[in-house]
Amino acid sequence: MKQMEVTIMGQSYILGCPEGGEQSLLEAVGNVDREMSAIRDAGKVKARERIAVLAALNLAYALAERPLPARAGTDVSSGSTDIDALIRRVDQALGADGQLL
C-alpha cells in the first residue's frame, strides 16, 4: 500500500492508497476539500469537526441521489430512508448545538 500526503482545508494528512488508486484518491480529496471549504467560507460553522460532518452528509446525500445502474436483486428504495435516519442520528448527537438540516 502506497502512502500519499494530501491537504484538506489547509491541513496535511498522510493517507494509505492502493497501487493504481492515486487518481481516485486525489479526486476524493478534492471533493472533500471543496465541500469543507465551501461550508467554512459560508461563515455559519466554525468548528472543523462540524464542518467535516456536514461535508460528509452533503457528499453522501449527493452520492445517494445519483442514479444507480439497475442490478438484479438490488433494492434501492430504502436509500433516502437511510439518509434520513443518519441525519436524525447526527442531529441527536449534536444536541443543543442545533439541527444540521
N, C-alpha and C positions, 0 to 999 in steps of 0.2 A: 504494500500500500504506500502510495506516494503522499508526502505532506506538502501542503501549499499554504503560503501566508496570504491572507486576504484582509481587506479593510471594509468594515461596515460601520457607517456613521462615525468615521474618524477613528475607530478603534481597531487594532490589528488582532487577528485570530489565526492560529495555526490549525488547519483542518486536514483530516485524512481524506484521501481521494483515491479510488481505484484507478489502476492504469487505464488510460483511454477516456477517463471521465472528467478530465480537466475542463473542457469547454462547457460541459453541462454544469459543473460546479460553479464556474465563473458566471454563467448565466443566472444561476440560482442566487448567488451572492449579489449580483447586480440588481435582481428583482427585490431582494430583501433590503438592500441599501437604499434603493429608490423609495420603497414603501415607508421605511422607517424615517428617512429624511423628510419625506412629504408630511408625515404626521408631526414630526418635530417642528418643521418650518411653519406649520399651521398655527403653532403657538399655544394651543389649548392644553397640551400634555407635555410635561417636562421630564418626568421620571423615565429613565431608559427602560426599565422593566415594563412599565405600562405601554410604552411605545412599541416594544417588542411583541407584547401580547396583541395589541391592536393590529400591528402589521401581520402577524401570523394569522389572525382571524380574517383580515382582508384578503390575504393571499389564498387561504383555504376556501373562503367563500367564492373567490374568482375561479378557483380550480373546480369546485363543486358545480358551478354554473356552466362550465364548458360542456358542450355536448359530448357524450361518450359514444364510441362506436358500439353498435349492438353486438352483444355477446350472448351466446346461447346459455340459458340458465342464470343470467345475471339480473338481479332486481335492483334497479337504480331509483326506484320510487321513494326509498327511505332516506335519500341523501339530504334533503332540506330539513327533515326531522332531526337528523344527527347534528347539523349545524345549529339549529335552534336550541337543542339540548346543550351543546357546547357553549353557546353564548350565555344561556342561563347559568351554567356552572361557573363560568368566568365572572359573571355579574355577582353571584353569591360570594365568590372568593374575594372580590374587591370590596364587598360590603358597603360601608358608608362612603367610600370614595366616589360612588356614583355608577350609573349604568354605562355599559360600553356603547350600546346602540339603542 
